[in-house]
Amino acid sequence: MKHSNPRARRYTARAVGVMTSIAFVGVAAGASFELDEHPGLPKAAAPAPVAPVMITATAAAPAKPMAFAFLDSLVGLSGKLRARFVATGSATLGIPILAQLFGDSALDIPGVHPLMDATRSFSLITMLPFSAKHAGRIGSYRIGNWPHEKHPSSSLEYANPNGFIEVTAQNESTYVSEHFRLSDFLTHDQQDTWPKYLVLNERLVDKLELVIEDLNAHGVHVEHLAVMSGFRTPEYNRRGVGEGGRARDSRHQYGDAADVYVDNNGSGRMNDLNHDGRVDSRDAKVIRDAVDRVEAAHPELVGGVGVYRGNSMHGPFAHVDARGVRARWGRS
């Protein structure tokens, strides 16, 4: 399909550049390369398998241009990702260049590993494995059990998460993208318990960045896209399951969904995006329209959008997810 506008050409060029840099780096490194979505809607598509890469530990060295070429391939379709997540000991991305960028122990020690070069802002976030959860907890932090944890689903999209990001009072402000931090996606409970644990999908963060870019390009000024609800632990999610409430299989539990609204003035409520003098579900539809355009340009980020009106507890908002198949619901 031909791309006739500069933005489409820019994304095409970035995609080609990403593929080229990954291939080049692989050869050079010797590598073998609190409402919710409607439960009856299409479910997420299974992720494509990732070819394993052998981990080779090397001494950390100053990042070289080749390493930065690889780093440029990790910033997503938006070009605004500032972190990548990998499970402890994972073979994914496990090539020597990572040691140059983040240190030779980054893949083995859970936590946030900033880039070893002050000129660039990027982190490798190594997750605890899913097996770190025992009896529904990690330490004193209550998580619960996933819907299909005891009786696995035949659908890979409802498999247990790969791992957990350990969020501390010291690292919660880490940027995962240009506009979002780890703290934006934390479950809203256990306020005084640290560390907390988070499941977050990079595809969701990338999609939200593209939505912000699209809104600004269409005359809707966005300084802050607030996340009203990001990741929900299964324990927290089940409290609201029922008719008119949360779905048992909520995508929020899998880290690829967020309820969002534009809040440029810090009011804690949606702004008047369509300039009709009112704040209502029509403003959430403005976000939905932006998601439609983003998905048309980037089918690999397809997912669900739900439009919700406000009530006494919250203003209107849009649910956005990256489930892998198109789904729409809410006020038409």
VENQUI-V406882 format. One record per backbone hydrogen bond with DSSP energy under -0.5 kcal/mol. NH is the residue of the N-H (numbers start at 1). CO is the residue of the C=O. E is the energy in kcal/mol with one decimal. If there is no record, write none. Layout:
# VENQUI-V406882
nh,co,e
NH,CO,E
NH,CO,E
This chain:
# VENQUI-V406882
nh,co,e
4,2,-0.5
9,5,-2.2
10,6,-2.4
11,7,-2.4
12,8,-2.4
13,9,-2.6
14,10,-2.3
15,11,-2.5
16,12,-2.5
17,13,-2.7
18,14,-2.8
19,15,-2.3
20,16,-2.5
21,17,-2.8
22,18,-2.4
23,19,-2.2
24,20,-2.6
25,21,-2.9
26,22,-2.6
27,23,-2.0
28,24,-2.5
29,25,-2.5
30,26,-0.5
30,27,-1.0
31,26,-2.5
33,31,-1.3
36,245,-0.5
41,38,-1.7
45,323,-1.4
51,49,-0.5
67,64,-0.6
68,64,-2.0
69,65,-1.9
70,66,-1.6
71,67,-2.3
72,68,-2.3
73,69,-0.5
73,70,-1.3
74,71,-2.1
75,72,-0.7
79,75,-0.6
80,75,-0.5
81,75,-2.2
82,176,-2.4
83,176,-0.9
84,123,-1.8
86,125,-2.2
88,127,-1.7
89,107,-2.7
90,87,-2.5
94,91,-2.0
95,93,-2.3
98,95,-1.9
99,95,-0.5
99,96,-1.1
100,96,-1.2
101,97,-1.8
102,98,-3.2
103,98,-0.5
103,99,-1.5
106,103,-1.4
108,105,-1.4
109,105,-1.6
110,108,-0.6
111,126,-2.3
113,111,-0.6
113,124,-2.6
114,112,-0.7
115,122,-2.4
116,101,-3.5
117,115,-1.4
120,117,-1.7
122,120,-0.7
123,82,-1.7
124,113,-2.6
125,84,-3.3
125,123,-0.6
126,111,-2.5
126,124,-0.7
127,86,-2.9
127,125,-0.5
128,164,-2.9
130,162,-1.0
132,129,-2.1
133,130,-1.9
134,137,-3.1
137,134,-1.7
138,141,-1.9
141,138,-2.0
142,140,-0.6
143,136,-3.2
144,136,-2.2
149,146,-2.1
156,154,-0.5
158,155,-1.6
159,156,-2.0
164,128,-2.4
165,198,-3.2
166,164,-0.6
167,165,-0.7
167,196,-3.0
168,166,-0.5
172,168,-1.5
174,171,-2.2
176,180,-2.4
177,180,-1.6
178,80,-1.5
182,174,-2.0
183,172,-2.2
184,181,-1.1
185,182,-1.7
186,183,-0.9
189,187,-1.4
193,190,-1.8
194,192,-0.5
195,167,-0.6
196,167,-2.9
198,165,-2.1
201,255,-2.9
204,201,-0.8
205,201,-1.4
206,202,-2.7
207,203,-2.2
208,204,-2.5
209,205,-2.0
210,206,-1.9
211,207,-2.1
212,208,-2.2
213,209,-2.2
214,210,-2.5
215,211,-2.7
216,212,-2.3
217,213,-2.0
218,214,-1.3
218,215,-0.6
219,216,-1.4
220,215,-2.9
221,219,-0.8
226,224,-0.8
226,261,-2.4
228,226,-0.8
228,259,-2.9
229,259,-1.2
231,185,-2.0
232,252,-1.3
235,143,-2.6
237,233,-2.8
238,234,-2.2
239,235,-0.6
239,236,-0.7
240,237,-1.7
241,238,-1.0
242,246,-1.3
245,242,-2.6
246,240,-2.5
250,247,-1.7
253,250,-1.3
254,251,-1.6
255,252,-1.0
256,251,-1.3
258,320,-2.5
259,229,-2.6
260,258,-0.6
260,318,-3.0
261,226,-1.7
263,224,-2.6
263,261,-0.5
266,263,-0.5
271,262,-1.9
273,271,-1.6
275,272,-0.5
280,278,-0.6
283,280,-1.8
284,280,-0.8
285,281,-1.6
286,282,-0.9
287,283,-1.0
288,284,-2.1
289,285,-2.7
290,286,-1.5
291,287,-2.3
292,288,-2.3
293,289,-1.8
294,290,-2.3
295,291,-2.8
296,292,-1.9
297,293,-1.8
298,294,-2.2
301,298,-2.5
302,299,-1.8
305,327,-1.8
306,319,-1.9
307,329,-1.5
308,317,-2.4
311,314,-3.3
317,308,-1.7
318,260,-2.5
319,306,-2.7
320,258,-2.9
321,304,-2.2
322,256,-2.2
324,302,-1.9
327,303,-1.7
329,305,-1.7
331,307,-0.8
